[in-house]
Amino acid sequence: MTDYEHEPITVTDKRAVVIGGTSGIGRGIARAFAAEGADVAATSRTPERVDDTAAELEDLGADVVRETCDVTDRESLVALRDRVHEAFGGVDVLVNSPSAIARKGVLEIDDDEWDTVFDVQLKGPHRAVQTFADVLGTDGGGSVINISSASSVTAIDSLAAYSAAKGATDSYTRVAARDLGPAVRVNAIRPGFIRTEQTKAAYAEGTERHQAVTERTYDDRIGDPADVASTAVFLASDASRYVSGEIVTVDSGFIQSAL
């Protein structure tokens, strides 16, 4: 390749693990990877969701691995790694999108709730990175994609622990990029307000929240998982080979509109 030839944005034949990949943003990313030709292990703690998502990905043409995983349990992560490595022969992409939210503010949340959110949202991806580090990128450049949130840089009501954990996710991403490079790139996606099965009622048209968010976005709408997934495809592809330690915001200008 010459200095002026570009890498195409493709994940064809990539082998991807999407933790938290059976719902919401994670599932959208798993679907996009499958549609673009990757082999995918979309995992969560719920066997029914894992099977349902795997069937959907197979319909899109992907080879899949069906394996549950609990990011609070290292043995569970090791089992996932070994199962995927056996089936796919390696791992090129690790997406960390586990979910745990306590909808409480600073004065309401208790220690157990705080610790649960941090155990899943921050320590979970860290455990996954440590577990998969030895098998990532062994056949070329590996890519880790952490899912952050607009709440990492904005104050959102009743999300004290979640916001703090996502702020730490941004910092962790930069440190991990230094420690894992150059063999593995580490980046994060910072979504704004995204409509999923968990949020669709809160963000429905006509609600106060829908109006408050769309007034601050440049295209006057709530985002969809596919908006985040497109960025994940880029970060998973070799086209992003010179991108590491970055937090890529996908929010249609929501954060910038407040500056």
PAPA-345028 format. One line per field, with one value per residue: residue number from 1; x, y, z of N, C-alpha, C, O in turn. Coordinates in steps of 0.2 Angstrom, whole numbers, plus 5000, padded with zeros to 4 digits. Each point is the difference from the previous one (the first is absolute). Layout:
REM PAPA-345028
num	(NUM:...) $
nu	(X:...) $
nv	(Y:...) $
nw	(Z:...) $
cau	(X:...) $
cav	(Y:...) $
caw	(Z:...) $
cu	(X:...) $
cv	(Y:...) $
cw	(Z:...) $
ou	(X:...) $
ov	(Y:...) $
ow	(Z:...) $
//
This chain:
REM PAPA-345028
num	(1:2:3:4:5:6:7:8:9:10:11:12:13:14:15:16:17:18:19:20:21:22:23:24:25:26:27:28:29:30:31:32:33:34:35:36:37:38:39:40:41:42:43:44:45:46:47:48:49:50:51:52:53:54:55:56:57:58:59:60:61:62:63:64:65:66:67:68:69:70:71:72:73:74:75:76:77:78:79:80:81:82:83:84:85:86:87:88:89:90:91:92:93:94:95:96:97:98:99:100:101:102:103:104:105:106:107:108:109:110:111:112:113:114:115:116:117:118:119:120:121:122:123:124:125:126:127:128:129:130:131:132:133:134:135:136:137:138:139:140:141:142:143:144:145:146:147:148:149:150:151:152:153:154:155:156:157:158:159:160:161:162:163:164:165:166:167:168:169:170:171:172:173:174:175:176:177:178:179:180:181:182:183:184:185:186:187:188:189:190:191:192:193:194:195:196:197:198:199:200:201:202:203:204:205:206:207:208:209:210:211:212:213:214:215:216:217:218:219:220:221:222:223:224:225:226:227:228:229:230:231:232:233:234:235:236:237:238:239:240:241:242:243:244:245:246:247:248:249:250:251:252:253:254:255:256:257:258:259) $
nu	(5004:4994:5008:5001:5006:4990:5000:4999:4991:5008:4990:5000:4992:4994:5008:4989:5006:4990:5008:4993:5004:4997:5008:4989:5004:5000:4989:4998:5004:4995:4991:5002:5002:4991:4994:5006:4993:4995:5010:4991:5006:4990:5006:4996:4995:4997:4999:4992:5003:5004:4993:4995:5007:5002:4991:4999:5006:4995:4992:5006:4997:4995:5011:4994:5000:4998:4999:4996:4995:5008:4995:4991:4998:5008:4996:4993:5006:5003:4992:4997:5006:4999:4992:5001:5006:4994:4993:5003:5002:4991:5008:4991:4990:5004:4991:5004:4993:5009:4993:5002:4989:5006:4990:5011:4994:5004:4992:4998:5007:4996:5003:4992:4993:5003:4999:4989:4996:5003:4993:4990:4996:5002:4994:4989:4997:4998:4990:4991:5000:4997:4989:4995:5002:4998:4990:5001:4992:4995:4989:5002:4998:5005:4990:5005:4991:5006:4994:5003:5005:4990:4995:5004:4993:4993:4997:5002:4990:5002:5008:4995:4993:4990:4994:4997:4991:4990:4997:4995:4989:4994:4997:4991:4991:4998:4994:4989:4995:4999:4992:4991:5000:4999:5004:5001:4992:5003:4990:4998:4991:5000:4996:4995:4994:5001:4997:4997:5004:5011:5004:4999:5001:5010:5003:4993:4998:5005:5008:4998:4998:4990:4991:4998:4996:4989:4996:5002:4990:5010:4999:5003:5010:4991:5008:5006:4994:4990:4993:4995:4990:4993:4995:4990:4991:4995:4993:4991:4996:5002:4989:4997:5004:4994:4994:5005:4994:4996:4998:4997:5002:4993:5003:5006:5010:4997:5007:5001:4991:5006:5004) $
nv	(4994:5004:5007:4996:4992:5000:5002:4990:5006:4994:4995:5004:4993:5009:5001:4999:5007:4995:5006:4992:4989:5000:5008:5004:5007:4996:5001:5010:5001:4997:5006:5009:4998:4999:5009:5002:4992:5006:4998:4994:5006:4996:5008:4991:5007:5006:4992:5003:5006:4994:4994:5005:5003:4992:4998:5007:4998:4992:5004:5003:4990:5003:5002:4991:5009:4989:5011:4992:5009:4996:5010:4996:4996:5002:4996:5007:5007:4997:4999:5009:5005:4995:5004:5010:5000:4996:5008:5008:4994:5004:5007:5002:4994:5010:4994:5010:4991:5000:4992:5011:4998:5008:4996:5000:5006:5010:5007:4999:5004:4989:4998:4996:5008:5006:4995:5001:5010:5003:4996:5005:5009:4997:4998:5004:5011:5005:4999:5007:5011:5001:5000:5010:5004:4992:5003:5007:4999:4991:5003:5005:5008:5002:4995:5009:4993:5009:4994:5008:5010:5001:4990:4996:5003:4991:5011:4989:5005:5003:5007:5000:4992:5000:5008:4997:4993:5005:5006:4993:4999:5009:5002:4996:5006:5009:4999:4999:5010:5007:4999:5005:5011:5001:4993:5006:4999:5010:4994:5011:4993:5009:4990:5003:5008:4991:5001:5000:4989:5001:5001:4990:4993:4995:4991:4995:4996:5010:4993:5000:4989:4996:5003:4995:4990:4997:5002:4990:4996:4996:4990:5007:4997:4993:5000:4998:4992:5000:5007:4995:4996:5008:5005:4995:5003:5010:5002:4997:5009:4993:5000:4992:4996:5009:4991:5009:4992:4995:5011:4990:5011:4995:5011:4997:4997:4989:4992:4997:4993:4991:4996) $
nw	(5000:4992:4997:4989:5003:4994:5011:4995:4997:5005:5000:4990:5003:5000:5007:4999:5006:5000:5005:5003:4997:5011:5002:4998:5008:5011:5004:5005:5010:5009:5003:5007:5011:5007:5004:5010:5004:5007:5004:5001:5007:4997:5005:5005:5006:4992:5007:5008:5009:5008:5007:5008:5009:5008:5006:5009:5009:5007:5007:5009:5005:5009:4999:5003:5007:5001:5002:5008:5003:5006:4996:5004:4989:5008:5010:5005:5007:5010:5008:5005:5009:5011:5006:5005:5010:5009:5005:5007:5010:5004:5004:4994:5001:5005:5000:5003:5001:5008:5004:5002:5002:5003:4999:5001:5007:4998:4998:4989:4993:4998:5010:5006:5004:5009:5010:5004:5004:5010:5007:5000:5006:5011:5009:4999:4999:5010:5005:4997:5004:5011:5002:4997:5010:5007:5002:5008:4992:5004:4998:5010:4992:5010:5002:5005:5002:5003:5006:4993:5004:4995:5003:4990:4992:5002:5002:5002:4998:5011:4998:5010:5004:4998:5005:5010:5002:4999:5009:5008:4998:5002:5011:5004:4997:5006:5009:5000:4998:5009:5007:4996:5003:4989:5008:5010:4992:5004:4998:4998:5004:4995:5003:4991:4996:5007:4989:5011:4999:5001:4990:4995:5008:5004:4993:5007:4990:4999:4998:5011:5004:4998:5006:5010:4999:4999:5010:5005:4996:4997:5005:5008:5004:5002:5008:4991:5003:4994:5007:5008:4998:4997:5009:5004:4994:5002:5009:4996:4995:4991:4998:5007:4990:4995:5000:5005:5006:4992:5001:4997:4998:5007:4996:4991:5004:5001:4998:4989:4999:5004:4990) $
cau	(4996:5004:4998:4994:4995:4996:4996:4993:4996:4997:5001:5000:5005:5002:4997:4998:4996:4996:4998:4994:4998:4994:4994:5002:5006:5004:4997:5000:5007:5000:4996:5004:5006:4998:4998:5006:5004:5004:4997:4998:4998:4996:4999:4997:4999:4993:5000:4995:5002:5006:4997:4996:5004:5004:4996:4999:5007:5000:4996:5004:5006:5006:5001:4999:5002:4995:5003:4999:5005:4999:5006:5002:5003:5005:4999:4995:5003:5005:4996:4998:5006:5002:4995:5001:5006:5000:4996:5002:5007:5003:4995:5002:4996:4996:4995:4997:4994:4996:4996:4997:4998:4997:4997:5000:5004:5005:4997:4996:5003:5003:5006:4999:4998:5006:5005:4998:5001:5007:5002:4998:5001:5007:5005:4998:5004:5007:5001:5000:5006:5006:4999:5001:5006:5005:4997:4998:5005:5005:5001:5000:4998:4994:4997:4995:4996:4996:4994:4999:4993:5000:5000:5007:5002:4995:4996:4994:4997:4999:5005:5006:5005:5000:5004:5007:5003:5002:5005:5006:5001:5004:5007:5002:5001:5007:5005:5000:5003:5007:5002:4999:5003:4996:4996:4993:4998:4995:4996:4993:4995:4996:4993:4996:4993:4998:4993:5001:4994:5000:4999:4995:4994:5002:5002:4994:4998:4995:5003:5004:5007:5001:5001:5006:5005:5000:5001:5007:5004:5000:4995:4994:4997:5004:5004:4999:5006:5004:5005:5006:5003:5004:5007:5004:5003:5006:5005:5001:5003:5007:5000:5002:5006:5004:4995:5000:4999:4995:4993:4996:4993:4995:4994:4997:5002:4997:5005:5003:4995:4999:5007) $
cav	(5006:5006:5005:5003:4995:5000:4994:5000:4999:4994:4995:4993:4994:5001:4996:5005:4999:5006:4999:5004:5001:4997:5005:5007:5003:4994:4996:5003:4999:4993:5000:5003:4996:4994:5002:5002:4995:4998:4995:5004:4997:5005:4996:5003:4995:4997:4995:5001:5006:4998:4996:5004:5004:4996:4998:5006:5001:4995:5002:5005:4997:5000:4994:5003:4996:5001:4999:5005:5003:5004:5003:5000:4993:4998:4993:5001:5003:4995:4995:5004:5000:4994:4998:5004:4999:4994:5000:5004:5000:5006:5006:5006:5006:4999:5005:5000:5003:4997:5006:5000:5007:5002:5006:5004:5005:4999:4999:4995:4994:4997:4997:4994:5002:5003:4995:4996:5003:5000:4993:4998:5005:5002:4994:4995:5001:4999:4992:4997:5002:4996:4993:4999:5003:4995:4997:5006:5003:4996:4999:5007:5004:4999:5006:5000:5006:5001:5004:5006:5003:5008:5002:5000:5007:5005:4998:4998:4999:4993:4996:5002:4995:4999:5005:5000:4994:5002:5004:4996:4996:5004:5000:4993:4998:5003:4996:4993:5001:5000:4993:4994:5001:5001:4995:5000:5007:5001:5006:5000:5004:5004:5002:5004:4997:4995:4997:4992:4998:5002:5008:5002:5003:5007:5005:5000:5007:5003:5000:5006:4998:5000:5007:5003:4998:5002:5008:5001:4997:5004:4997:5000:4993:4995:4995:4993:4995:5000:5006:4998:4994:5002:5002:4994:4996:5004:4999:4993:4999:5002:5007:5004:4998:5005:5003:4996:5005:5005:5000:5003:5002:4999:5003:5005:5007:5002:5003:5006:5005:5003:5004) $
caw	(5000:4999:5005:4998:5000:5006:5002:5000:5006:5000:5005:4997:5003:5007:5005:5004:5006:5002:5007:5000:4993:4998:5000:5000:4996:4998:4995:4994:4998:4998:4994:4995:4999:4997:4993:4996:4998:5006:5005:5006:5006:5003:5007:5006:5006:4999:4995:4995:4996:4996:4995:4996:4996:4995:4994:4996:4997:4995:4994:4996:4997:5004:5005:5007:5006:5005:5006:5005:5003:5006:5001:5007:5002:4996:4997:4995:4994:4998:4996:4994:4996:4997:4996:4994:4997:4997:4995:4995:4999:5003:5001:4998:5003:5006:5001:5007:5000:5005:5002:5007:5002:5006:4999:5006:5000:5004:5007:5001:4998:5005:4998:4996:4994:4997:4999:4994:4994:4999:4999:4994:4995:5000:5002:4995:4994:5002:5001:4994:4997:5002:4998:4993:4998:4997:4994:4996:4995:4999:4993:4997:5005:5004:5002:5005:4999:5006:5000:5005:5000:5000:5007:5003:5000:5001:5006:4999:5006:5002:4997:5003:5000:4993:4997:5003:4996:4993:5000:5001:4994:4996:5002:4999:4993:4998:5004:4997:4994:5001:5003:4995:4993:4994:4998:5001:5001:5005:4999:5003:4997:5005:4997:5003:5002:4995:5001:5000:5003:5006:5000:4995:5004:5003:4995:4995:4997:5004:5007:5001:4999:4992:4998:5002:4996:4993:4999:5000:4995:4993:4995:5004:5001:5004:4996:5000:5001:4993:4999:5004:4997:4994:5003:5003:4994:4998:5005:4999:4994:4999:4998:5006:5003:5003:5005:5007:5005:4998:5002:4994:5002:4995:5004:4995:5003:5006:5005:4998:5000:5007:5001) $
cu	(5004:4997:4993:4994:4997:4998:4993:4997:4996:5002:4999:5005:5003:4996:4999:4996:4997:4997:4994:4997:4994:4994:5003:5006:5004:4997:5001:5007:5001:4997:5005:5006:4998:4998:5006:5005:5005:4997:4999:4998:4997:4998:4997:4999:4994:5000:4995:5002:5006:4997:4996:5005:5004:4996:4999:5006:5001:4996:5004:5006:5006:5000:5000:5002:4994:5003:4998:5006:4998:5007:5003:5004:5006:5000:4996:5004:5005:4996:4997:5006:5002:4995:5000:5006:5000:4996:5002:5008:5003:4994:5003:4997:4997:4996:4998:4994:4995:4996:4998:4999:4997:4997:4999:5006:5006:4998:4996:5003:5004:5007:4999:4998:5006:5005:4998:5001:5007:5003:4999:5003:5008:5004:4998:5004:5008:5002:5001:5006:5006:4999:5001:5006:5005:4997:4998:5006:5006:5001:5000:4998:4993:4997:4995:4996:4995:4994:5000:4993:5001:5000:5007:5003:4994:4996:4993:4997:5000:5004:5007:5006:5002:5005:5008:5003:5002:5005:5007:5001:5004:5008:5003:5002:5007:5006:5001:5003:5007:5003:5000:5003:5007:4996:4993:4998:4994:4996:4993:4995:4996:4994:4996:4993:4998:4994:5002:4993:4999:4998:4995:4994:5002:5001:4995:4999:4994:5002:5004:5007:5002:5001:5006:5006:5001:5001:5008:5004:4999:4995:4994:4997:5004:5004:4998:5006:5004:5005:5006:5003:5004:5007:5004:5003:5007:5006:5003:5004:5007:5000:5001:5006:5005:4996:5000:5000:4995:4993:4996:4993:4995:4993:4996:5001:4997:5004:5002:4995:5000:5007:4999) $
cv	(5006:5005:5003:4995:4999:4993:5001:4999:4994:4995:4993:4995:5002:4996:5005:4997:5006:4998:5005:5000:4997:5005:5007:5001:4994:4996:5003:4999:4993:4999:5003:4996:4994:5002:5002:4994:4997:4994:5003:4995:5006:4997:5005:4994:4996:4995:5001:5006:4998:4996:5004:5005:4996:4998:5006:5001:4994:5001:5006:4998:4999:4993:5003:4995:5001:4999:5006:5003:5005:5004:5001:4994:4999:4994:5000:5003:4996:4995:5003:5000:4994:4997:5003:4998:4993:5000:5004:5000:5006:5006:5006:5006:4998:5006:4999:5005:4997:5005:4998:5007:5000:5007:5004:5005:4999:4999:4994:4993:4997:4997:4994:5002:5003:4995:4996:5003:5000:4993:4998:5005:5001:4994:4994:5000:4999:4992:4997:5002:4995:4993:4999:5003:4996:4997:5005:5002:4996:4999:5007:5005:4999:5006:4999:5006:5000:5005:5005:5003:5008:5002:5000:5008:5005:4997:4998:4997:4992:4995:5000:4994:4999:5005:5000:4994:5002:5005:4996:4996:5004:5001:4993:4998:5003:4997:4993:5001:5000:4993:4995:5001:4998:4994:5000:5008:5000:5006:5000:5004:5003:5002:5005:4996:4995:4996:4992:4998:5002:5007:5002:5004:5007:5005:5000:5007:5002:5000:5006:4998:5000:5007:5003:4998:5002:5007:5001:4996:5003:4997:4999:4993:4997:4995:4993:4996:5000:5006:4998:4994:5002:5002:4994:4996:5004:4998:4992:4998:5003:5007:5005:4998:5005:5004:4996:5005:5005:4998:5003:5001:4999:5002:5005:5007:5001:5003:5007:5006:5004:5005:5007) $
cw	(5000:5005:4998:4999:5006:5002:4999:5007:5000:5006:4997:5003:5006:5005:5006:5006:5003:5007:5001:4994:4999:5001:4999:4995:4998:4995:4993:4997:4997:4993:4994:4998:4995:4992:4995:4999:5006:5003:5007:5006:5004:5007:5005:5005:4999:4994:4994:4995:4995:4994:4995:4995:4995:4994:4995:4996:4995:4994:4996:4997:5004:5003:5007:5005:5005:5007:5005:5003:5006:5001:5007:5002:4995:4997:4994:4994:4997:4995:4993:4995:4996:4995:4993:4996:4996:4993:4994:4999:5002:5001:4998:5003:5007:5001:5007:5000:5006:5003:5008:5001:5006:4999:5006:5000:5005:5007:5001:4999:5006:4998:4996:4993:4996:4998:4994:4993:4998:4998:4993:4995:4999:5001:4995:4994:5001:5000:4993:4996:5002:4998:4992:4997:4996:4994:4995:4995:4999:4992:4996:5006:5003:5001:5006:5000:5007:4998:5006:5000:5000:5008:5003:5000:5001:5006:4999:5006:5001:4997:5003:4999:4992:4997:5003:4996:4993:4999:5001:4994:4995:5001:4999:4993:4998:5003:4996:4993:5000:5002:4995:4993:4999:4997:5000:5001:5004:4999:5004:4996:5005:4997:5004:5002:4995:5002:5000:5003:5007:5001:4996:5004:5002:4994:4994:4998:5005:5008:5001:4999:4993:4998:5002:4997:4993:4998:5000:4995:4993:4995:5004:5001:5006:4996:5001:5001:4994:5000:5004:4997:4994:5002:5002:4994:4998:5005:5000:4994:5000:4997:5006:5003:5003:5005:5007:5005:5000:5003:4995:5002:4994:5003:4996:5004:5006:5005:4998:5001:5007:5001:4998) $
ou	(5005:4995:4997:4995:5003:4999:4997:5003:4995:5006:5000:5006:5004:4995:5005:4996:5003:4995:5001:4997:4998:4994:5007:5000:5002:5004:5001:5001:5003:5003:5000:5002:5003:5002:5000:5005:5004:4994:5004:4996:5003:4996:5001:5002:4999:5001:5002:4999:5001:5003:5001:4998:5001:5002:5001:5000:5003:5002:4998:5004:5005:4996:5003:5001:4999:5002:5001:5005:4995:5005:5005:5002:4998:5002:5001:4998:5001:5003:5001:5000:5001:5002:5000:5000:5002:5001:5000:5002:5006:4995:5006:5004:4997:5003:4997:5001:4994:5001:4998:5005:4995:5004:4994:5005:5000:5003:4999:4998:5004:5001:5004:5002:5001:5002:5004:5002:5002:5004:5004:5003:5002:5005:5005:5003:5004:5005:5004:5003:5003:5005:5003:5002:5003:5004:4999:5006:5005:5006:4999:5000:4995:5003:4996:5002:4996:5000:4998:4995:5005:5002:5001:5004:5001:5000:4996:5003:4999:4998:5005:5005:5005:5004:5004:5006:5005:5004:5005:5006:5004:5004:5006:5005:5003:5005:5006:5004:5004:5005:5004:5001:5004:4997:4996:5003:4996:5004:4999:5003:4998:4999:5001:5001:4999:4999:5001:4996:4995:4997:4998:4997:4996:4999:5001:5000:4995:4997:5003:5004:5005:5005:5004:5005:5005:5003:5002:5006:4995:4999:4995:4994:5006:4997:4996:5006:5006:5005:5005:5007:5005:5005:5006:5005:5005:5005:5005:5004:5002:5006:5002:5001:5004:5001:4998:5003:5000:4998:5000:4996:5002:4996:4996:4995:5000:4999:5001:5002:4997:5000:5005) $
ov	(5001:4999:5003:5002:5000:4996:5005:4997:5000:5001:4996:5002:4997:4997:5002:4995:5005:4996:5006:5006:4999:4998:5001:4997:4999:4998:4997:5000:4998:4996:4997:4999:4998:4996:5000:5002:4996:4998:5004:4996:5004:4995:5006:4995:4995:5002:4999:4999:5002:5001:4999:5000:5002:5000:4999:5002:5002:4999:5000:5003:4998:4996:5005:4994:5006:4994:5006:4997:5004:4997:5003:4999:4998:4999:4996:4998:4999:4998:4997:4998:4999:4997:4997:4999:4999:4996:4998:5003:5001:4998:5002:5006:4994:5006:4995:5006:4999:5006:4995:5004:4996:5005:5002:5000:4995:4996:4998:4995:5004:5000:4999:4997:4998:5000:4997:4997:4999:4999:4997:4998:5002:4999:4996:4995:4997:4998:4996:4995:4998:4997:4995:4999:5002:4998:4999:5001:5002:4998:5000:4998:4998:5005:4995:5006:4996:5004:4998:4996:5002:5005:5002:5001:5006:4994:5005:4997:4996:4994:5001:5002:4999:4999:5001:5001:4998:4999:5002:4999:4997:4999:4999:4997:4997:4999:4998:4995:4997:4998:4995:4996:4998:5001:4998:5003:4995:5006:4994:5005:4997:5005:5001:4995:5003:4998:4997:5004:5001:5003:5006:5005:5005:5006:5003:5005:4997:5004:5002:5005:5002:5001:5004:5003:5002:5002:5005:5000:5003:5004:4996:4998:5002:4998:4998:5002:5000:4999:5002:5000:4997:4999:5000:4997:4996:4999:4999:4995:5004:5003:5006:5001:4998:5005:4994:5006:5005:4994:5006:4995:5002:4996:5004:5004:5006:5005:5004:5005:5005:5003:5004) $
ow	(5004:5004:5005:4998:5006:4995:5002:5004:4997:5002:5004:4999:5003:4999:5003:5000:5001:5000:4999:4998:4994:5000:5000:4994:4994:4996:4995:4994:4995:4996:4994:4994:4995:4996:4994:4998:4999:4999:5002:4999:5003:5000:5000:4999:5003:4994:4994:4994:4995:4994:4994:4994:4995:4995:4994:4994:4994:4994:4994:4996:4997:5002:5001:4999:5002:5002:4998:5000:4999:5002:5001:5006:4994:4994:4995:4994:4994:4995:4995:4994:4994:4995:4995:4994:4995:4995:4994:4994:4999:4998:5001:5001:5000:5001:5002:5000:4998:4999:5002:5000:5002:5000:5002:4997:5004:5004:5006:5003:5004:4994:4995:4995:4994:4994:4996:4996:4994:4996:4997:4995:4994:4996:4998:4998:4996:4998:4998:4996:4996:4998:4999:4994:4995:4996:4994:5002:4997:4998:4994:5006:4997:5000:5000:4999:5001:4997:5005:4998:5003:5001:5006:5004:5000:5002:4998:5004:4996:5000:4997:4997:4998:4996:4996:4998:4998:4995:4997:4998:4997:4996:4998:4998:4996:4997:4999:4998:4996:4997:5000:4996:5005:4995:4995:5004:5000:5001:5002:4996:5005:4997:5006:5002:4994:5006:4995:5002:5003:5005:5000:4997:4999:5001:4995:5004:5002:5004:4995:4997:4998:4996:4997:4999:4998:4995:4998:5000:4999:4996:4997:4998:5001:4994:5004:4999:5000:4996:4997:4999:4999:4997:4999:5000:4998:4998:5002:5000:5004:5000:4999:5006:5004:5002:5000:5000:5003:5001:4999:5002:4994:5003:5003:4999:5003:5003:5004:5000:5001:5006:5001) $
//
